Amino acid sequence: MNIGSDITFWIAFSAGFLSFFSPCVLPLVPSYITYITGLSFGQLQDAHPGNRVRLIVLVHSVTFVLGFSVVFISLGALAGIASSTFQSLMHDGMIWLQRAGGILVFLFGVHMSGVFHFGALLGDKRVQIRNKPSGLAGTFLVGLAFAAGWTPCIGPILGAILAMAAGTADSASRSVFLLAAYAAGLGIPFVISGVLLHGFMGFFSRFRMHVRLMEILTGVLLMIVGVLLFSGWLGTLSQLVYQWLPASR
């Protein structure tokens, strides 16, 4: 599998990256960092390169990302197994699965763009841990709980990637690959923001006015992917990219 020429990988990674900039995640990053590390805002903002505080934040941030990655990747494996089972039971099942996945991805995009909200389907079901267990085990548990929080912002994007994985993956391992890409797209900016919290706060104060625009762009992206998946053009586009990229030759 050539990652550089796999367009579905980059779609999943981009979706994870856009999830980080959703209004359910971006404004809460400082709060998540203080919660999982047990440090105050003052301690975090006064941290300097080489400071022990930076190391604490890095370790806890990576552990938190591993926690929600386990959930996302497990969901990807289940989507891949369900897809393989459906294909084995139904003749031409992949075609219908792709079309169903395309419709779902498109509807998730409609929700994200704000054209129409499916509130009953995508209501807030986030899981909260009132008393975080101490240590890295507690941070990992918070990561699991974060992934289980089917919020109106992350839910549609994650659901779209799961639908894409079920509609395009020919094995459970490929679905795992796509959900790992999604988790990386969400996790990498989280770790960077935690380690560079002071810079992140300045960035957020300038960027927050554009959060709604990011939602719209995410919705449009998902609608385009939905149309490509429904029509079968996503596979054709992947083949074209594979042929033309130098890395694939």
C-alpha positions as CSV (number, residue, x, y, z in Angstrom):
1,M,0.0,0.0,0.0
2,N,1.5,3.3,-1.1
3,I,0.5,6.0,1.4
4,G,1.7,8.8,-0.8
5,S,-0.6,7.9,-3.6
6,D,-3.6,6.7,-1.5
7,I,-6.2,9.5,-1.7
8,T,-8.4,7.9,0.9
9,F,-5.5,8.0,3.4
10,W,-5.2,11.8,2.8
11,I,-9.0,12.3,3.0
12,A,-9.0,10.5,6.4
13,F,-6.0,12.4,7.7
14,S,-7.5,15.7,6.5
15,A,-10.8,14.9,8.2
16,G,-9.0,14.3,11.5
17,F,-7.1,17.5,11.1
18,L,-10.3,19.4,10.5
19,S,-11.9,17.7,13.5
20,F,-9.2,19.3,15.6
21,F,-10.4,22.8,14.4
22,S,-14.1,22.1,15.2
23,P,-15.8,24.2,17.9
24,C,-16.1,21.0,20.0
25,V,-12.3,20.5,20.2
26,L,-10.2,23.6,19.5
27,P,-11.6,25.9,22.3
28,L,-11.3,23.1,24.8
29,V,-7.7,22.1,24.1
30,P,-6.2,24.2,27.0
31,S,-8.7,22.7,29.4
32,Y,-8.0,19.2,28.2
33,I,-4.2,19.8,28.7
34,T,-4.6,21.1,32.2
35,Y,-7.1,18.3,33.1
36,I,-4.9,15.4,31.9
37,T,-1.6,16.8,33.3
38,G,-2.9,18.3,36.5
39,L,-0.9,21.5,35.8
40,S,-2.2,25.0,36.0
41,F,-2.4,27.4,33.0
42,G,0.4,29.4,34.7
43,Q,2.7,26.4,34.9
44,L,2.0,25.5,31.3
45,Q,2.5,29.0,29.9
46,D,5.8,29.5,31.8
47,A,7.3,26.3,30.5
48,H,10.4,26.7,28.4
49,P,12.2,24.3,26.1
50,G,14.0,21.7,28.1
51,N,11.7,22.3,31.0
52,R,10.4,19.2,32.8
53,V,6.8,20.6,32.4
54,R,7.2,20.3,28.6
55,L,8.1,16.6,29.0
56,I,5.1,16.0,31.3
57,V,2.8,17.6,28.8
58,L,4.3,15.7,25.9
59,V,4.0,12.3,27.6
60,H,0.4,12.9,28.8
61,S,-0.7,14.3,25.4
62,V,0.7,11.3,23.5
63,T,-1.0,9.0,26.0
64,F,-4.3,10.9,25.6
65,V,-4.0,10.5,21.8
66,L,-3.3,6.8,22.1
67,G,-6.4,6.5,24.2
68,F,-8.8,7.9,21.6
69,S,-6.8,6.2,18.8
70,V,-7.5,2.8,20.2
71,V,-11.3,3.5,20.1
72,F,-11.2,4.9,16.5
73,I,-9.0,2.1,15.2
74,S,-11.2,-0.5,16.8
75,L,-14.2,1.1,15.2
76,G,-12.3,0.9,11.9
77,A,-11.7,-2.8,12.4
78,L,-15.4,-3.4,13.1
79,A,-16.3,-1.4,10.0
80,G,-13.9,-3.5,7.9
81,I,-15.2,-6.8,9.3
82,A,-18.8,-5.7,8.6
83,S,-17.9,-4.7,5.1
84,S,-16.2,-8.0,4.3
85,T,-19.0,-10.0,5.8
86,F,-21.6,-8.0,3.7
87,Q,-19.7,-8.5,0.5
88,S,-19.4,-12.3,1.1
89,L,-23.1,-12.6,1.8
90,M,-24.4,-10.5,-1.1
91,H,-23.5,-10.5,-4.8
92,D,-22.2,-7.2,-5.9
93,G,-22.4,-6.1,-2.3
94,M,-19.4,-3.7,-2.6
95,I,-21.3,-1.5,-5.1
96,W,-24.3,-1.1,-2.9
97,L,-22.1,-0.6,0.2
98,Q,-20.3,2.1,-1.6
99,R,-23.5,3.8,-2.6
100,A,-24.9,3.6,0.9
101,G,-21.6,4.9,2.3
102,G,-21.7,7.7,-0.2
103,I,-25.1,8.8,0.9
104,L,-24.1,8.7,4.5
105,V,-21.0,10.7,3.9
106,F,-23.0,13.3,1.9
107,L,-25.6,13.6,4.7
108,F,-22.9,14.1,7.3
109,G,-21.4,16.8,5.1
110,V,-24.8,18.5,4.9
111,H,-25.0,18.5,8.7
112,M,-21.5,19.9,9.1
113,S,-22.1,22.7,6.6
114,G,-25.2,23.8,8.5
115,V,-27.6,23.4,5.5
116,F,-29.6,21.0,7.6
117,H,-29.0,19.6,11.1
118,F,-29.9,16.0,11.9
119,G,-30.1,16.7,15.6
120,A,-32.0,13.6,16.7
121,L,-29.3,11.4,15.1
122,L,-26.2,13.4,16.1
123,G,-27.1,14.7,19.5
124,D,-24.5,15.2,22.2
125,K,-23.6,12.0,24.0
126,R,-20.2,12.9,25.3
127,V,-18.8,10.9,28.2
128,Q,-17.4,12.8,31.1
129,I,-15.0,11.6,33.8
130,R,-15.5,13.8,36.9
131,N,-12.6,12.4,38.9
132,K,-9.7,11.5,36.7
133,P,-7.5,8.7,38.0
134,S,-3.9,9.8,38.6
135,G,-1.1,9.0,36.3
136,L,-0.8,8.0,32.7
137,A,-3.5,5.3,33.1
138,G,-5.9,8.0,34.0
139,T,-4.9,10.1,31.0
140,F,-5.4,7.0,28.7
141,L,-8.9,6.5,30.2
142,V,-9.7,10.2,29.5
143,G,-8.6,9.6,25.9
144,L,-11.0,6.6,25.7
145,A,-13.8,8.7,27.1
146,F,-13.0,11.5,24.6
147,A,-13.4,9.1,21.7
148,A,-16.7,7.9,23.1
149,G,-18.1,11.4,23.2
150,W,-20.2,11.4,20.0
151,T,-20.4,15.2,19.9
152,P,-22.2,17.1,17.1
153,C,-18.9,18.3,15.8
154,I,-16.7,15.2,15.8
155,G,-19.5,12.7,15.3
156,P,-20.4,13.6,11.6
157,I,-16.7,13.6,10.5
158,L,-15.8,10.3,12.3
159,G,-19.0,8.8,11.0
160,A,-18.2,9.9,7.4
161,I,-14.7,8.3,7.7
162,L,-16.3,5.0,9.0
163,A,-18.8,5.0,6.1
164,M,-15.9,5.7,3.7
165,A,-13.9,2.8,5.2
166,A,-16.8,0.4,5.0
167,G,-17.5,1.5,1.4
168,T,-14.0,1.4,0.0
169,A,-12.0,-1.0,2.2
170,D,-11.6,-4.5,0.9
171,S,-10.3,-5.8,4.3
172,A,-10.4,-5.0,8.0
173,S,-6.7,-4.0,7.9
174,R,-7.4,-1.3,5.3
175,S,-10.2,0.1,7.5
176,V,-7.8,0.1,10.4
177,F,-5.4,2.0,8.2
178,L,-7.9,4.7,7.4
179,L,-9.0,5.2,11.0
180,A,-5.4,5.3,12.1
181,A,-4.9,8.1,9.6
182,Y,-7.9,9.9,11.0
183,A,-6.6,9.5,14.6
184,A,-3.2,10.9,13.4
185,G,-4.8,13.9,11.8
186,L,-6.6,14.7,15.1
187,G,-3.8,13.7,17.4
188,I,-0.7,15.4,15.9
189,P,-2.0,19.0,16.2
190,F,-3.2,18.2,19.7
191,V,0.2,17.1,20.9
192,I,1.9,20.1,19.2
193,S,-0.6,22.5,20.8
194,G,0.0,21.0,24.2
195,V,3.8,21.3,24.0
196,L,3.5,24.8,22.6
197,L,0.5,25.9,24.6
198,H,1.6,29.6,24.9
199,G,1.9,29.9,21.1
200,F,-1.4,28.0,20.7
201,M,-3.2,30.5,22.9
202,G,-2.1,33.3,20.7
203,F,-3.0,31.3,17.6
204,F,-6.5,30.5,18.9
205,S,-7.3,34.1,19.8
206,R,-6.7,35.0,16.1
207,F,-8.3,31.9,14.6
208,R,-11.5,31.5,16.6
209,M,-13.4,33.9,14.3
210,H,-12.8,31.4,11.5
211,V,-14.1,28.3,13.2
212,R,-17.4,28.4,11.5
213,L,-15.7,28.7,8.1
214,M,-13.8,25.6,8.9
215,E,-17.0,23.8,9.6
216,I,-18.4,24.8,6.3
217,L,-15.3,23.8,4.4
218,T,-15.4,20.4,6.2
219,G,-19.0,19.9,5.2
220,V,-18.3,20.8,1.6
221,L,-15.3,18.3,1.6
222,L,-17.5,15.5,3.0
223,M,-20.3,16.2,0.4
224,I,-17.7,16.0,-2.4
225,V,-16.3,12.7,-1.0
226,G,-19.9,11.4,-0.7
227,V,-20.6,12.1,-4.3
228,L,-17.3,10.5,-5.4
229,L,-18.0,7.5,-3.2
230,F,-21.6,7.0,-4.5
231,S,-20.6,7.4,-8.1
232,G,-17.5,5.1,-7.9
233,W,-15.3,8.0,-9.0
234,L,-13.3,7.9,-5.7
235,G,-11.7,4.6,-6.8
236,T,-11.0,6.0,-10.3
237,L,-9.4,9.1,-8.8
238,S,-7.2,7.0,-6.5
239,Q,-6.0,5.0,-9.5
240,L,-5.2,8.2,-11.4
241,V,-3.3,9.6,-8.5
242,Y,-1.4,6.3,-8.2
243,Q,-0.4,6.5,-11.8
244,W,0.7,10.1,-11.9
245,L,2.6,10.5,-8.6
246,P,6.3,9.9,-9.0
247,A,6.3,7.9,-5.7
248,S,4.1,5.3,-7.2
249,R,6.3,4.5,-10.1
